[in-house]
Amino acid sequence: MKIVIINGSARRGNTLTAIDAFIKGASEKNEIEIIQPDRLHIAPCKGCGACQCYKGCIDQDDTNPTIDKITAADVILFATPVYWWGMSAQLKLIIDKCYCRGLQLKNKKVGTIVVGGSPVDSIQYELIDKQFDCMAKYLSWDMIFQKSYYATASDELAKDKDSIKELENIGKNL
Ligand SMILES: Cc1cc2nc3c(=O)[nH]c(=O)nc-3n(C[C@H](O)[C@H](O)[C@H](O)COP(=O)(O)O)c2cc1C
């Protein structure tokens, strides 16, 4: 399968650690690409509506090539740190820009990885999971996993061997 991973963190920290563990398990049988929004030039959605009568977004930046990759994927993995009780702006920027090709995102297999600096029973993880549940319902996604992890310092998740093993197994068992 083609897996596209969107990394909502700009630092080489816990979200990337989680992604790397997932890739370790998944790379043998799948083709994987990581999208790193902070390294792209993507203007925020202006809600201009031009995309409704044009083939994609009218912005002449990295928007359309990025969305081409996402629509071509069998599996989309959204990975994000918790920023202010929600997903990061970097990830949300990409999701907003998918509006121009929204229906082409239908019926995807989708996973989410959320890493925050509070314990996993905090409301923030529930809020983020619920937001993805709503998108999943709207776009008929098959939500294959939704995982939350508690780690603050950038090297903290790497020390949590059980979580790393869990992520490797999720990748392996896709
Ligand atoms: C701007 C900002 C906002 C944050 N807001 C929250 C928050 O609301 N709840 C929380 O638990 N952690 C919050 N954190 C902590 C990060 O989620 C946490 O450090 C996480 O491990 C960062 O992931 P990373 O290492 O992949 O960047 C915030 C961090 C930043 C930089």
Ligand as a Chemical Component Dictionary entry (heavy atoms), coordinates in Angstrom:
data_LIG
# 
_chem_comp.id                   LIG 
_chem_comp.type                 NON-POLYMER 
_chem_comp.pdbx_formal_charge   0 
_chem_comp.three_letter_code    LIG 
# 
loop_
_chem_comp_atom.comp_id 
_chem_comp_atom.atom_id 
_chem_comp_atom.alt_atom_id 
_chem_comp_atom.type_symbol 
_chem_comp_atom.charge 
_chem_comp_atom.model_Cartn_x 
_chem_comp_atom.model_Cartn_y 
_chem_comp_atom.model_Cartn_z 
_chem_comp_atom.pdbx_ordinal 
LIG C1  C1  C 0 2.768  25.852 21.070 1  
LIG C2  C2  C 0 2.674  24.656 21.960 2  
LIG C3  C3  C 0 1.470  24.350 22.558 3  
LIG C4  C4  C 0 1.338  23.220 23.355 4  
LIG N1  N1  N 0 0.122  22.939 23.897 5  
LIG C5  C5  C 0 -0.034 21.804 24.601 6  
LIG C6  C6  C 0 -1.314 21.457 25.128 7  
LIG O1  O1  O 0 -2.317 22.156 24.975 8  
LIG N2  N2  N 0 -1.413 20.298 25.825 9  
LIG C7  C7  C 0 -0.320 19.478 26.039 10 
LIG O2  O2  O 0 -0.463 18.439 26.677 11 
LIG N3  N3  N 0 0.893  19.773 25.546 12 
LIG C8  C8  C 0 1.071  20.915 24.833 13 
LIG N4  N4  N 0 2.304  21.218 24.313 14 
LIG C9  C9  C 0 3.424  20.265 24.518 15 
LIG C10 C10 C 0 3.658  19.352 23.297 16 
LIG O3  O3  O 0 2.459  18.767 22.844 17 
LIG C11 C11 C 0 4.624  18.227 23.669 18 
LIG O4  O4  O 0 5.846  18.767 24.108 19 
LIG C12 C12 C 0 4.891  17.269 22.523 20 
LIG O5  O5  O 0 5.678  16.200 22.974 21 
LIG C13 C13 C 0 5.589  17.949 21.353 22 
LIG O6  O6  O 0 5.785  17.041 20.311 23 
LIG P1  P1  P 0 7.105  17.101 19.374 24 
LIG O7  O7  O 0 8.268  16.721 20.237 25 
LIG O8  O8  O 0 6.848  16.135 18.292 26 
LIG O9  O9  O 0 7.191  18.496 18.838 27 
LIG C14 C14 C 0 2.452  22.369 23.560 28 
LIG C15 C15 C 0 3.693  22.699 22.973 29 
LIG C16 C16 C 0 3.806  23.831 22.189 30 
LIG C17 C17 C 0 5.144  24.152 21.563 31 
# 
loop_
_chem_comp_bond.comp_id 
_chem_comp_bond.atom_id_1 
_chem_comp_bond.atom_id_2 
_chem_comp_bond.value_order 
_chem_comp_bond.pdbx_ordinal 
LIG C1  C2  SING 1  
LIG C2  C3  SING 2  
LIG C2  C16 DOUB 3  
LIG C3  C4  DOUB 4  
LIG C4  N1  SING 5  
LIG C4  C14 SING 6  
LIG N1  C5  DOUB 7  
LIG C5  C6  SING 8  
LIG C5  C8  SING 9  
LIG C6  O1  DOUB 10 
LIG C6  N2  SING 11 
LIG N2  C7  SING 12 
LIG C7  O2  DOUB 13 
LIG C7  N3  SING 14 
LIG N3  C8  DOUB 15 
LIG C8  N4  SING 16 
LIG N4  C9  SING 17 
LIG N4  C14 SING 18 
LIG C9  C10 SING 19 
LIG C10 O3  SING 20 
LIG C10 C11 SING 21 
LIG C11 O4  SING 22 
LIG C11 C12 SING 23 
LIG C12 O5  SING 24 
LIG C12 C13 SING 25 
LIG C13 O6  SING 26 
LIG O6  P1  SING 27 
LIG P1  O7  DOUB 28 
LIG P1  O8  SING 29 
LIG P1  O9  SING 30 
LIG C14 C15 DOUB 31 
LIG C15 C16 SING 32 
LIG C16 C17 SING 33 
# 
